Amino acid sequence: MLDAALDAAARRLARAGLRADAITLGGLAVGLAAIPFLALEWYAAALAAILVNRLADGLDGAVARQTGPTDLGGYLDIVGDYLFYAAVPFGFALARPANALAAAFLIFAFMGTGASFLAYAILAAKRGIVTAHQGSKAFFYLGGLTEGTETIAAFVAFCLFPDAFAALAYGFGALCWVTTLSRMAAAGRSFGD
């Protein structure tokens, strides 16, 4: 739904000479600022940092499509995503020690989604399997129940309802495990002997 607006902004940014990698790294820096904001329980500031990070995550790919994607850009994008995804629950754990177990569970679940996503992409590349289902990407994109939009929604809910963080984190973490298991099943179908 946002592609047209992102593409229009990307054309202007690319003409101005802004590189996709700079957007990725700048967005990561802003996203990581959510950690101290959350630790201080400045939830509005944290929410702003989260939303700016996700906007940058959409813009970097759109700029890369204008200027030509690079392997380094794809690498920086996915590394930045997963560092950011871990940063938000970490910030909630710093805010209130009572959140630490739920935050650890969510980070554990993110490890499952990240590993299942990246391992599938590696094997798909090895076998020459490609898809454009989610648009042009640096590597094979295997979807799941909990993807970017759902993660943003969860992070927004965490900031709007910080007292419910633990319950929300356990619930979203459980959904992430559904994604991980579904990706493992897809890998079994695609790569099994």
C-alpha positions as CSV (number, residue, x, y, z in Angstrom):
1,M,0.0,0.0,0.0
2,L,2.9,2.3,0.6
3,D,5.0,1.5,-2.4
4,A,3.9,4.4,-4.5
5,A,4.6,7.0,-1.8
6,L,8.0,5.3,-1.0
7,D,8.9,5.2,-4.6
8,A,8.2,8.8,-5.2
9,A,10.2,9.8,-2.1
10,A,13.0,7.5,-3.2
11,R,13.2,9.1,-6.6
12,R,13.8,12.5,-5.0
13,L,16.3,11.1,-2.5
14,A,18.2,9.3,-5.2
15,R,18.3,12.4,-7.4
16,A,19.7,14.3,-4.4
17,G,22.5,11.7,-4.1
18,L,21.4,10.0,-1.0
19,R,22.5,6.4,-1.0
20,A,20.4,3.5,0.3
21,D,23.2,2.3,2.7
22,A,23.2,5.8,4.3
23,I,19.4,5.5,4.9
24,T,19.8,2.0,6.3
25,L,22.6,3.0,8.8
26,G,20.8,6.3,9.7
27,G,17.6,4.4,10.3
28,L,19.4,1.9,12.5
29,A,20.9,4.7,14.6
30,V,17.5,6.3,15.1
31,G,16.0,2.8,15.9
32,L,18.7,2.1,18.5
33,A,17.8,5.4,20.2
34,A,14.6,3.6,21.2
35,I,16.7,1.7,23.8
36,P,17.5,4.6,26.1
37,F,14.0,6.1,25.4
38,L,12.4,2.9,26.5
39,A,14.7,2.5,29.5
40,L,13.7,5.9,30.7
41,E,10.0,5.0,29.9
42,W,9.8,7.8,27.4
43,Y,7.3,5.8,25.3
44,A,6.3,8.6,22.9
45,A,9.9,9.3,22.0
46,A,10.6,5.5,21.7
47,L,7.5,5.2,19.4
48,A,8.8,8.0,17.2
49,A,12.2,6.4,16.9
50,I,10.5,3.0,16.1
51,L,8.4,4.6,13.3
52,V,11.3,6.6,11.8
53,N,13.3,3.4,11.8
54,R,10.6,1.5,9.9
55,L,10.2,4.4,7.5
56,A,13.9,4.3,6.8
57,D,13.7,0.5,6.3
58,G,11.1,1.0,3.6
59,L,12.9,3.9,2.0
60,D,16.3,2.2,1.7
61,G,14.9,-0.5,-0.4
62,A,13.0,1.9,-2.6
63,V,16.2,4.0,-3.1
64,A,18.1,0.9,-3.9
65,R,15.6,0.0,-6.6
66,Q,16.2,3.5,-8.1
67,T,20.0,3.4,-7.9
68,G,20.7,-0.3,-8.2
69,P,20.7,-2.8,-5.3
70,T,24.0,-4.1,-3.9
71,D,24.9,-7.1,-1.9
72,L,26.2,-5.0,0.9
73,G,23.0,-3.1,1.0
74,G,21.0,-6.3,1.3
75,Y,23.3,-7.4,4.1
76,L,23.1,-4.1,6.0
77,D,19.3,-4.1,5.7
78,I,18.8,-7.5,7.2
79,V,21.4,-7.1,9.9
80,G,19.9,-3.7,10.8
81,D,16.4,-5.2,11.0
82,Y,17.4,-7.9,13.4
83,L,19.5,-5.6,15.6
84,F,16.5,-3.2,15.8
85,Y,14.0,-6.0,16.5
86,A,16.1,-7.1,19.5
87,A,16.6,-3.5,20.7
88,V,13.0,-2.9,21.4
89,P,12.3,-5.7,23.9
90,F,15.8,-5.1,25.4
91,G,14.7,-1.5,26.1
92,F,11.5,-2.7,27.8
93,A,13.6,-5.0,29.9
94,L,15.8,-2.1,31.0
95,A,12.8,0.0,31.8
96,R,11.3,-2.5,34.2
97,P,13.1,-5.6,35.5
98,A,9.7,-7.4,35.7
99,N,9.7,-7.3,31.8
100,A,13.0,-9.1,31.5
101,L,11.7,-12.7,31.1
102,A,9.0,-11.7,28.5
103,A,11.7,-9.6,26.7
104,A,14.1,-12.6,26.7
105,F,11.3,-14.9,25.4
106,L,10.6,-12.4,22.5
107,I,14.2,-12.1,21.6
108,F,14.5,-15.9,21.7
109,A,11.5,-16.1,19.3
110,F,13.1,-13.5,17.0
111,M,16.1,-15.7,16.8
112,G,13.9,-18.5,15.5
113,T,12.3,-16.2,12.9
114,G,15.6,-14.8,11.8
115,A,17.4,-18.1,11.6
116,S,14.6,-19.8,9.8
117,F,14.3,-16.9,7.3
118,L,18.1,-16.6,6.6
119,A,18.8,-20.3,6.5
120,Y,16.0,-20.8,3.9
121,A,17.4,-17.9,1.9
122,I,20.9,-19.4,1.9
123,L,19.6,-22.8,0.6
124,A,17.3,-21.2,-1.9
125,A,20.2,-19.3,-3.4
126,K,22.3,-22.4,-3.4
127,R,19.6,-24.2,-5.4
128,G,18.8,-21.2,-7.7
129,I,15.2,-20.8,-6.2
130,V,13.9,-17.3,-6.7
131,T,10.7,-15.4,-6.0
132,A,9.4,-11.9,-6.4
133,H,6.3,-12.5,-4.3
134,Q,7.2,-9.8,-1.8
135,G,8.9,-7.6,-4.5
136,S,12.5,-7.4,-5.6
137,K,14.7,-8.4,-2.6
138,A,18.4,-9.0,-2.1
139,F,17.7,-12.7,-1.4
140,F,14.9,-15.2,-1.3
141,Y,12.1,-13.8,0.9
142,L,10.1,-16.5,2.7
143,G,7.0,-15.0,4.4
144,G,5.3,-16.0,7.6
145,L,2.6,-15.2,10.1
146,T,4.8,-12.5,11.8
147,E,6.5,-10.3,9.3
148,G,7.4,-6.6,9.2
149,T,3.9,-5.2,9.5
150,E,2.9,-7.4,12.4
151,T,6.2,-6.6,14.2
152,I,5.6,-2.8,13.8
153,A,2.0,-3.3,15.1
154,A,3.4,-5.2,18.1
155,F,6.0,-2.5,18.8
156,V,3.4,0.2,18.6
157,A,1.2,-1.7,21.0
158,F,4.1,-2.1,23.4
159,C,4.6,1.7,23.5
160,L,0.9,2.5,23.7
161,F,0.3,0.0,26.5
162,P,3.6,-0.4,28.3
163,D,1.9,-1.9,31.4
164,A,0.8,-4.8,29.1
165,F,4.2,-5.4,27.6
166,A,4.8,-8.8,29.2
167,A,1.4,-10.2,28.0
168,L,1.9,-8.7,24.5
169,A,5.5,-9.9,24.2
170,Y,4.5,-13.5,25.2
171,G,1.6,-13.4,22.7
172,F,3.7,-12.0,19.9
173,G,6.6,-14.4,20.7
174,A,4.2,-17.3,20.4
175,L,3.1,-16.1,17.0
176,C,6.8,-15.8,16.0
177,W,7.2,-19.5,16.9
178,V,4.3,-20.3,14.6
179,T,6.2,-18.5,11.8
180,T,9.5,-20.4,12.7
181,L,7.7,-23.8,12.6
182,S,6.0,-23.0,9.4
183,R,9.3,-22.0,7.8
184,M,10.9,-25.2,9.1
185,A,8.1,-27.2,7.5
186,A,8.5,-25.3,4.2
187,A,12.2,-26.0,4.3
188,G,11.4,-29.7,4.8
189,R,9.2,-29.7,1.8
190,S,11.6,-27.7,-0.4
191,F,15.0,-29.2,0.7
192,G,14.1,-32.6,2.0
193,D,15.6,-35.6,0.3
